[in-house]
Amino acid sequence: MSRIALDLGFIQIYWYSIFIFLGVLFGGMVVLRECRKQNINEDFIINLIFYTVIFGLIGARLYYVGFNFEYYQKYPLEIFEVWNGGLAIHGGIIAGTLFVALYCKKYNAKLFKVLDIIVVGLILGQAIGRWGNFFNQEAYGAVTSLEKLQSLGIPSQIIDGMFIQGAYRHPAFLYESIWCGAGFIALLMVRHYKYLKTGQLSGVYLVWYSFGRFFIEGTRTDSLMLGPFRMAQVVSLILIVIGVLMILFCKKGTRFDNLYKDAEKEEIFF
């Protein structure tokens, strides 16, 4: 299985890059669609998406490089070879959220409302982007048998791609992609709840994604480690706590206060 989707001679286009791009594209379309429904200024959100993606990718790369610093210290030029993989979603979430917070502060916009709009597109982008890991043969799980993978109903093309280093592996990337896809549907359903408060949708995202990631990470053999701990599991537990607190904290007030669906023009701004 080739990692290269298109070889033009002077440039090679990798499947990893294509799926990252598709994740950004479709995730961004979901965000823009919600903004149009709520009559939110498109220039504000388009600029936000553009810069958030850039800072998110930088954060995802630096996070990964930081946990593999000993290797990249020897081969510093490989830090820029992002097409080979090595984007940690938690680094992207942290850097992206920090930028969104600064952006909202600059334009005096409601941070939690903006995050609520973003997270639905984000989790869809994650579901799509995970397929780049498949072509790079990364984000895989423990050794298993061909029979086990077949019993799970996994397509043969994916099973063949999971034959890595002389053994079949659990497709952890697939498990997370399915979990994120289900999360996308769940967030769409939660978003239609009549009394949903601003900020609660972001909390649901943190709990949903982090809960699944915690268990899926336990199956992986290429985790970023912090001593004896899988860093993604540590961060997932922290994000679950933050998500629960957001759901509870934003629930304060009467059921009609601070509703997500109070969507009059420019309502996103103070």
KETI-899256 format. One record per atom (N, C-alpha, C, O): x, y, z; residue in three letters. Coordinates in steps of 0.2 Angstrom, whole numbers, plus 2048, in hexadecimal, padded with zeros to 3 digits. Layout:
N
XYZALA/...
//
This chain:
270
8047FA800MET/800800800MET/804806800MET/809807804MET/80380B7FBSER/8078117FASER/8058167FESER/7FE8177FFSER/80981A802ARG/807820805ARG/806826801ARG/80382B802ARG/8088257FAILE/80882B7F5ILE/80282A7F1ILE/8018257EEILE/7FE82F7F1ALA/7F882F7EDALA/7F98317E6ALA/7F682E7E1ALA/7FE8367E5LEU/7FF8387DELEU/80683B7DELEU/80883F7E2LEU/80A8387D9ASP/81183A7D8ASP/81283D7D2ASP/81183A7CCASP/8138447D2LEU/8138487CCLEU/81B8497CALEU/81C84D7C6LEU/81F8467CDGLY/8268467CCGLY/82984C7D0GLY/82E84A7D4GLY/8278527CFPHE/82A8577D3PHE/8278587DAPHE/82A85C7DEPHE/8218557DBILE/81E8557E1ILE/81A84F7E2ILE/81784C7DEILE/81A84C7E8GLN/8168467EAGLN/8108487EFGLN/81284C7F4GLN/80A8467EEILE/8058487F2ILE/8038417F6ILE/80183C7F3ILE/8038427FCTYR/80283C801TYR/7FB83B803TYR/7F7840804TYR/7F9835804TRP/7F2834806TRP/7F183780DTRP/7EB83A80ETRP/7F6837811TYR/7F583B818TYR/7F3842817TYR/7EE84481ATYR/7F6845813SER/7F584C811SER/7EE84D80FSER/7EA852810SER/7EC84980AILE/7E5849807ILE/7E084980CILE/7DB84C80CILE/7E0844811PHE/7DB843816PHE/7DB84881BPHE/7D684A81EPHE/7E184B81DILE/7E1851821ILE/7DD85781EILE/7D985A821ILE/7DF858817PHE/7DB85D814PHE/7D485C813PHE/7D0860814PHE/7D2855812LEU/7CB854812LEU/7C7855818LEU/7C2857819LEU/7CB85381EGLY/7C8854824GLY/7C785C826GLY/7C285E828GLY/7CC860824VAL/7CB867825VAL/7C586A820VAL/7C186E823VAL/7C586781ALEU/7C086A815LEU/7B9868818LEU/7B586D818LEU/7B8862819PHE/7B186081BPHE/7AF863822PHE/7A9864824PHE/7B4863827GLY/7B386582DGLY/7B186D82DGLY/7AD86F830GLY/7B5870829GLY/7B4877828GLY/7AD879825GLY/7AA87E826GLY/7AB875820MET/7A487581DMET/79F875822MET/79A878822MET/79F870827VAL/79A86F82CVAL/79A876830VAL/795878832VAL/7A0878832VAL/7A087E836VAL/79D884832VAL/799888835VAL/79F88582CLEU/79C88B828LEU/79488A827LEU/79188F828LEU/792884827ARG/78B883826ARG/78788582CARG/78288882CARG/78A883832GLU/787885838GLU/78788D839GLU/78289083CGLU/78C890837CYS/78D897837CYS/78889B833CYS/7858A0835CYS/78689882DARG/78189B829ARG/77A89A82CARG/77689F82BARG/77989582FLYS/773894832LYS/771899838LYS/76C89B839LYS/77789A83BGLN/77689F840GLN/7788A683FGLN/7798AB843GLN/7798A8838ASN/77A8AE835ASN/7808B2839ASN/7808B883AASN/7858AE839ILE/78C8B083CILE/7908B2836ILE/7908AF831ILE/7938B8838ASN/7988BB833ASN/79D8B6830ASN/7A18B3834ASN/79C8B5829GLU/7A18AF826GLU/7A88B1826GLU/7AC8AD827GLU/7AA8B7825ASP/7B18B9825ASP/7B48B882CASP/7BA8B582CASP/7B08B9831PHE/7B38B7838PHE/7B48B0838PHE/7BA8AE83BPHE/7B08AC836ILE/7B18A5837ILE/7B68A2832ILE/7B989D834ILE/7B68A482CILE/7BA8A1827ILE/7C28A3829ILE/7C689F829ILE/7C38A982BASN/7CA8AB82EASN/7CB8A7834ASN/7D18A4835ASN/7C78A6838LEU/7C88A183ELEU/7CA89A83CLEU/7CF89883FLEU/7C6897838ILE/7C8891836ILE/7CF890833ILE/7D288C834ILE/7D089582EPHE/7D789582BPHE/7DC895830PHE/7E189182FPHE/7DC89A834TYR/7E289A839TYR/7E289583ETYR/7E7893841TYR/7DC893840THR/7DC88D845THR/7DF887842THR/7E2883846THR/7DD88583CVAL/7E087F839VAL/7E8880839VAL/7EB87B83AVAL/7EA886837ILE/7F2887837ILE/7F588683EILE/7F988283EILE/7F2889843PHE/7F5888849PHE/7F488184CPHE/7F887F850PHE/7EE87E84AGLY/7ED87884DGLY/7F287384AGLY/7F486E84EGLY/7F3873843LEU/7F886F840LEU/7FF870843LEU/80386B845LEU/801876845ILE/807877848ILE/80887484FILE/80C871851ILE/802875853GLY/802873859GLY/80286B859GLY/80586885EGLY/7FF868855ALA/7FE861854ALA/80585E853ALA/807859855ALA/80986284EARG/81085F84CARG/815860852ARG/81985C854ARG/814866855LEU/81986885BLEU/818863861LEU/81D861864LEU/812861862TYR/81085D867TYR/813856866TYR/81685386ATYR/813853860TYR/81584D85ETYR/81D84D85ETYR/820849861TYR/82085285BVAL/82785385BVAL/82A854862VAL/82F851864VAL/826857867GLY/82885886EGLY/829851871GLY/82E850875GLY/82584C870PHE/825846873PHE/82A84186FPHE/82B83B872PHE/82D84386AASN/832840866ASN/838844865ASN/83B843860ASN/83984886APHE/83F84D869PHE/84584A868PHE/84984D864PHE/84784586BGLU/84D84186BGLU/84F83F863GLU/854840861GLU/84983D860TYR/84A83B859TYR/84B841855TYR/850842850TYR/847846855TYR/84784C851TYR/84D851852TYR/84E85584ETYR/850850858GLN/85685485AGLN/85B851855GLN/860855853GLN/85B84B853LYS/86084884FLYS/85F84A847LYS/86384A843LYS/85884A846TYR/85684B83FTYR/85185183FTYR/84B85083DTYR/853857840PRO/84F85D841PRO/84B85E83APRO/84586183BPRO/84E85D834LEU/84A85E82ELEU/84485A82DLEU/83F85C82ALEU/843855831GLU/83E850830GLU/838853834GLU/832851833GLU/839858838ILE/83385C83CILE/82E85E837ILE/82885F838ILE/831860831PHE/82C86482CPHE/82985E827PHE/825860823PHE/82B858828GLU/828853823GLU/821850826GLU/82184A828GLU/81C855827VAL/81685382AVAL/81284E826VAL/80E84A828VAL/81484D81FTRP/81184881BTRP/81284181DTRP/80F83C81BTRP/817840821ASN/819839824ASN/81583882AASN/81683382DASN/81083C82CGLY/80D83B832GLY/81083F838GLY/814843837GLY/80D83E83EGLY/810841844GLY/80C847845GLY/80F84C847GLY/805847845LEU/80184D847LEU/7FD84A84DLEU/7F984684CLEU/7FE84D853ALA/7FB84B859ALA/7F484F85AALA/7F585585BALA/7EF84C85AILE/7E885085AILE/7E8854860ILE/7E5859860ILE/7EA851866HIS/7EA85586CHIS/7EE85C86CHIS/7EC86186EHIS/7F385B869GLY/7F7861868GLY/7F4866863GLY/7F486C864GLY/7F086485EGLY/7EC86885AGLY/7E686B85EGLY/7E587185DGLY/7E3867862ILE/7DD86A866ILE/7E086F86AILE/7DC87586BILE/7E586E86EILE/7E8873873ILE/7EA87A86FILE/7E787F871ILE/7EE87986AALA/7F087F866ALA/7EA883863ALA/7E9889863ALA/7E687F860GLY/7E088285CGLY/7DB885861GLY/7D988B860GLY/7DA882867THR/7D688586CTHR/7D988C86FTHR/7D5891870THR/7DF88C870LEU/7E3892872LEU/7E289886DLEU/7E189D86FLEU/7E3896866PHE/7E289B861PHE/7DB89D861PHE/7DA8A3860PHE/7D6899861VAL/7CF89B861VAL/7CD8A0867VAL/7CA8A5866VAL/7D089E86DALA/7CF8A2873ALA/7D28A9871ALA/7CE8AE873ALA/7D88AA86FLEU/7DB8B086DLEU/7D78B4868LEU/7D68BA868LEU/7D58B0863TYR/7D18B385DTYR/7CA8B6860TYR/7C88BC85ETYR/7C78B2864CYS/7C08B5866CYS/7C18BB86BCYS/7BD8BF86BCYS/7C78BB86FLYS/7C88C0873LYS/7C98C786FLYS/7C78CC871LYS/7CD8C6869LYS/7CE8CC865LYS/7C88CF862LYS/7C78D5862LYS/7C38CA860TYR/7BD8CD85DTYR/7B78CD862TYR/7B28CE860TYR/7B98CC868ASN/7B38CD86DASN/7AE8C886CASN/7A88CA86CASN/7AF8C286AALA/7AA8BC868ALA/7AA8B786EALA/7AE8B7872ALA/7A48B486ELYS/7A38AF873LYS/7A78A9872LYS/7A58A586DLYS/7AC8A7876LEU/7B08A1875LEU/7AC89B875LEU/7AD897870LEU/7A889A87APHE/7A589387APHE/7A0892874PHE/79F88D872PHE/79D898872LYS/79889786CLYS/79C895866LYS/79A891862LYS/7A2898865VAL/7A7897860VAL/7A988F860VAL/7A988C85BVAL/7AB88D866LEU/7AD886867LEU/7A8881865LEU/7A987C862LEU/7A2883867ASP/79C87F866ASP/79B87E85FASP/79987885CASP/79C88385BILE/79B882854ILE/7A187E850ILE/7A087B84CILE/7A787F853ILE/7AD87C850ILE/7AD874851ILE/7AF87184DILE/7AB872858VAL/7AC86B859VAL/7A9866855VAL/7AB861854VAL/7A3868852VAL/79F86384EVAL/7A3862848VAL/7A485C845VAL/7A6867845GLY/7AA86683FGLY/7B1863841GLY/7B385F83DGLY/7B3865846LEU/7BA862849LEU/7B985A849LEU/7BE857846LEU/7B485784CILE/7B485084DILE/7B384D847ILE/7B5847846ILE/7AF850842LEU/7AF84D83BLEU/7B584D838LEU/7B7848834LEU/7B9852838GLY/7C0853835GLY/7C484D838GLY/7C984B835GLY/7C484C83FGLN/7C8847842GLN/7C684083FGLN/7CB83C83EGLN/7C083F83EALA/7BE83883BALA/7C1837834ALA/7C3832833ALA/7C183C830ILE/7C383C829ILE/7CB83C82AILE/7CE837826ILE/7CE84082EGLY/7D584182EGLY/7D983A830GLY/7DF83982EGLY/7D6836834ARG/7D9830837ARG/7DA82B831ARG/7DF827832ARG/7D782C82CTRP/7D9827826TRP/7DF828823TRP/7E2824820TRP/7E282E824GLY/7E9830822GLY/7EE82B826GLY/7F3829823GLY/7EC82982CASN/7F0825830ASN/7F181E82DASN/7F681A82DASN/7EB81C82APHE/7EB815827PHE/7F0815821PHE/7F4810821PHE/7F081A81DPHE/7F5819817PHE/7FC81A81APHE/801818816PHE/7FD81D81FASN/80481E822ASN/806818827ASN/80B818829ASN/801814828GLN/80280E82CGLN/804810833GLN/80980E835GLN/800814836GLU/80281783DGLU/7FB817840GLU/7F681583EGLU/7FB818847ALA/7F581884BALA/7F281184BALA/7EC81184AALA/7F680C84BTYR/7F480584BTYR/7F4802852TYR/7F8805857TYR/7F17FD853GLY/7F07FA85AGLY/7F57F485AGLY/7F97F3857GLY/7F37F085FALA/7F77EA861ALA/7F77E485CALA/7F27E4857ALA/7FB7E085CVAL/7FB7DA857VAL/7F57D6858VAL/7F37D485EVAL/7F27D4853THR/7EC7CF853THR/7EC7CA84ETHR/7F17CA84ATHR/7E77C784DSER/7E77C2847SER/7E27C4842SER/7DE7C8842SER/7E47C183CLEU/7DF7C2836LEU/7D87C0837LEU/7D47C4835LEU/7D77BB83BGLU/7D07B883CGLU/7CD7BD841GLU/7C77BE840GLU/7D07C0845LYS/7CD7C584ALYS/7CB7CB846LYS/7C57CE847LYS/7CF7CE842LEU/7CD7D483ELEU/7C77D2839LEU/7C37D6838LEU/7C77CC836GLN/7C27CA832GLN/7BB7C9836GLN/7B67CB833GLN/7BC7C783CSER/7B67C6840SER/7B37CD842SER/7AD7CD843SER/7B77D2842LEU/7B47D9843LEU/7B17DC83DLEU/7AE7E283ELEU/7B17D9838GLY/7AD7DB832GLY/7B17E182EGLY/7AF7E582BGLY/7B87E1830ILE/7BC7E682DILE/7BE7E4825ILE/7C07DF824ILE/7BD7E9821PRO/7BE7E881APRO/7C57E5818PRO/7CA7E781CPRO/7C67E1814SER/7CC7DE812SER/7D27E3810SER/7D87E2812SER/7D07E880DGLN/7D57ED80BGLN/7D87F0811GLN/7DE7F2811GLN/7D47F1816ILE/7D77F481DILE/7DB7EF820ILE/7E07F0823ILE/7D97E9820ILE/7DC7E3824ILE/7E37E3821ILE/7E87E2824ILE/7E37E381AASP/7EA7E2816ASP/7EF7E8818ASP/7F57E7819ASP/7EC7EE819GLY/7F07F481BGLY/7F27F3822GLY/7F77F7824GLY/7EF7EF826MET/7F17EE82DMET/7F67E982EMET/7F77E7834MET/7F97E6829PHE/7FE7E182APHE/8057E582APHE/8077E7825PHE/8077E6830ILE/80C7EB831ILE/8127E7835ILE/8107E483AILE/8187E8833GLN/81E7E5837GLN/81D7DE838GLN/81E7DB83DGLN/81A7DA833GLY/81A7D3833GLY/8147D0837GLY/8137CA838GLY/80F7D4839ALA/8097D283CALA/8037D683BALA/8047DC839ALA/7FD7D383CTYR/7F77D783BTYR/7F67DB842TYR/7F77D9847TYR/7F37E2841ARG/7F27E6846ARG/7EB7E9847ARG/7E87E9842ARG/7E97EA84DHIS/7E27ED84DHIS/7E37F484AHIS/7E77F884BHIS/7DD7F6846PRO/7DD7FC843PRO/7DB802848PRO/7D5804847PRO/7DF80484CALA/7DD809851ALA/7DA80F84EALA/7D6813850ALA/7DD811848PHE/7DB817844PHE/7D4816842PHE/7D081B843PHE/7D2810840LEU/7CB80F83ELEU/7C680F844LEU/7C1812843LEU/7C880D84ATYR/7C480D850TYR/7C2814851TYR/7BD816853TYR/7C8818851GLU/7C781F853GLU/7C382384EGLU/7BF82884FGLU/7C4822847SER/7C0825842SER/7B9823843SER/7B4828842SER/7B781D844ILE/7B081B845ILE/7AD81F84CILE/7A782184BILE/7B181F851TRP/7AF822857TRP/7AE82A856TRP/7A982D858TRP/7B282D852CYS/7B1834850CYS/7AB83584CCYS/7A783A84DCYS/7AA831847GLY/7A4831843GLY/79E831847GLY/799834845GLY/79E82C84BALA/79882B850ALA/797832854ALA/791834855ALA/79D834856GLY/79D83B85AGLY/79A840856GLY/796845859GLY/79B841850PHE/79984684BPHE/79184684BPHE/78E84B84CPHE/78E84084BILE/78783F84AILE/784840851ILE/77F844852ILE/78883E857ALA/78584085DALA/78584785FALA/78084A862ALA/78A84B85DLEU/78A85285ELEU/78585685ALEU/78285B85CLEU/784853854LEU/77E856850LEU/777855853LEU/77385A853LEU/77684F856MET/77084E85AMET/770853860MET/76B855862MET/775853864VAL/77685786AVAL/77485E868VAL/77186286CVAL/777861863ARG/776868860ARG/76F86A85FARG/76D86F85FARG/76B86585EHIS/76486685DHIS/760866863HIS/75A867863HIS/763865869TYR/75F86586FTYR/75D86C871TYR/761871871TYR/75786D872LYS/754873873LYS/757878878LYS/75787E877LYS/75987587ETYR/75B878883TYR/763878884TYR/76687988ATYR/76687687FLEU/76E87687FLEU/77187D881LEU/76F88287DLEU/77587D886LYS/778883887LYS/77F884884LYS/78287F882LYS/78188A883THR/78788C87FTHR/78D889884THR/78D88A88ATHR/791886880GLY/797882884GLY/79687B885GLY/79B877886GLY/790879886GLN/78F872887GLN/79086D881GLN/793868883GLN/78F87087BLEU/79186B876LEU/79986A875LEU/79B865874LEU/79D86F877SER/7A486E877SER/7A686987DSER/7AA86587CSER/7A2869882GLY/7A3865888GLY/7A285D886GLY/7A5859887GLY/79C85D882VAL/79A85687FVAL/7A085387BVAL/7A184D87BVAL/7A2858876TYR/7A8856872TYR/7AE853876TYR/7B084E874TYR/7B085787BLEU/7B685587FLEU/7B584E882LEU/7B984A882LEU/7AF84D885VAL/7AD847888VAL/7AD841883VAL/7B083C884VAL/7A984287ETRP/7A883D879TRP/7AF83B876TRP/7B1835876TRP/7B283F873TYR/7B983E870TYR/7BE83B875TYR/7C1836873TYR/7BE83E87ASER/7C483C87FSER/7C2835882SER/7C7831883SER/7BC833883PHE/7BA82D886PHE/7BC827881PHE/7BF822883PHE/7BA82887BGLY/7BC823876GLY/7C4823875GLY/7C681D874GLY/7C7829875ARG/7CE829873ARG/7D2825879ARG/7D7822878ARG/7CF82687FPHE/7D3823885PHE/7D381B884PHE/7D9818885PHE/7CE818882PHE/7CE811881PHE/7D180F87BPHE/7D580A87BPHE/7D0813875ILE/7D381186FILE/7DB811870ILE/7DF80D86DILE/7DD816873GLU/7E4818874GLU/7E8812878GLU/7ED810876GLU/7E480E87CGLY/7E6808880GLY/7E880387BGLY/7EB7FE87DGLY/7E5803875THR/7E77FD870THR/7ED7FF86CTHR/7EF7FA868THR/7EF80586CARG/7F4807867ARG/7FB80586AARG/7FC804870ARG/800804865THR/807802867THR/80B808865THR/812807866THR/80980D862ASP/80D813860ASP/80B819864ASP/80C81F861ASP/80981986ASER/80781E86ESER/80D823870SER/812821871SER/80B829871LEU/81082E874LEU/81082D87BLEU/80B82D87ELEU/81682C87EMET/81682A885MET/81982F88AMET/81D833888MET/817830890LEU/819834895LEU/81B82F89BLEU/81782E89FLEU/82182D89BGLY/82382889FGLY/82082289EGLY/82081F898GLY/81C81F8A3PRO/8188198A2PRO/81181A89FPRO/80D81589EPRO/80F82089EPHE/80982289DPHE/808824895PHE/80C827892PHE/802822892ARG/80182488CARG/7FE82B88CARG/7F982C88FARG/801830889MET/80083788AMET/7F8838887MET/7F583C88AMET/7F6835882ALA/7EF83687FALA/7EA834885ALA/7E5837885ALA/7EC82F889GLN/7E782D88EGLN/7E7832893GLN/7E1833896GLN/7ED834895VAL/7ED83989AVAL/7E9840898VAL/7E584289CVAL/7EA842892VAL/7E7848890VAL/7DF84788FVAL/7DB84B891VAL/7DD84188DSER/7D683F88CSER/7D383F893SER/7CD842893SER/7D683D898LEU/7D383D89FLEU/7D28458A1LEU/7CD8468A4LEU/7D784989FILE/7D68508A1ILE/7D185389DILE/7CD8578A0ILE/7D0852897LEU/7CB855893LEU/7C4852895LEU/7BF856894LEU/7C384C897ILE/7BD849899ILE/7BB84E89FILE/7B585089FILE/7BF84F8A4VAL/7BD8538AAVAL/7BB85A8A8VAL/7B685D8AAVAL/7BF85D8A3ILE/7BE8648A1ILE/7B786489DILE/7B386889EILE/7B685E899GLY/7AF85E896GLY/7A985D89AGLY/7A4861899GLY/7AA85989FVAL/7A48598A4VAL/7A385F8A8VAL/79D8618A9VAL/7A98638AALEU/7A88698ADLEU/7A486E8A9LEU/7A08728ABLEU/7A686E8A2MET/7A387389EMET/79B87189DMET/79787689DMET/79A86B89DILE/79386989CILE/78F86B8A2ILE/78986E8A2ILE/79286A8A8LEU/78E86C8AELEU/78E8748AFLEU/7898778B1LEU/7948778AEPHE/79587E8B0PHE/7908828ABPHE/78D8878ADPHE/7908808A5CYS/78C8848A0CYS/7848838A1CYS/78088689ECYS/78387E8A5LYS/77C87C8A6LYS/7788818ABLYS/7728818ACLYS/77D8858AELYS/77A88A8B3LYS/77588F8B0LYS/7758918ABLYS/7708918B5GLY/76B8968B3GLY/7658928B1GLY/76588C8B1GLY/7608968AFTHR/75A8938ADTHR/75B88F8A6THR/7608908A3THR/75688B8A4ARG/75788789EARG/75788C898ARG/759889892ARG/755892898PHE/754896893PHE/75A89B892PHE/75B89F88DPHE/75F89B897ASP/76589F897ASP/76A89C893ASP/76B896893ASP/76E8A188FASN/77489F88BASN/773899887ASN/777894887ASN/76D899883LEU/76C89387FLEU/770893879LEU/771899876LEU/77388D876TYR/77788D870TYR/77388F86ATYR/775892866TYR/76C88E86ALYS/768890864LYS/765897864LYS/761898860LYS/76889B869ASP/7668A2868ASP/76A8A5863ASP/76F8A8864ASP/7688A485DALA/76C8A5857ALA/76A8AB853ALA/7688AA84DALA/76A8B1856GLU/7688B7852GLU/76F8B984FGLU/7748B8852GLU/76E8BD84ALYS/7748C0847LYS/7798C384BLYS/7778C7850LYS/7808C184AGLU/7858C484FGLU/7858C2856GLU/7888C585AGLU/7808BD857GLU/77F8BB85EGLU/7868B8861GLU/7878B7867GLU/78A8B685DILE/7918B385FILE/7958B8862ILE/79A8B7866ILE/7948BF861PHE/7988C4864PHE/7948C786APHE/78E8C686BPHE/7988C986FPHE/7968CC875PHE/7928D3873PHE/78F8D6877PHE/
//
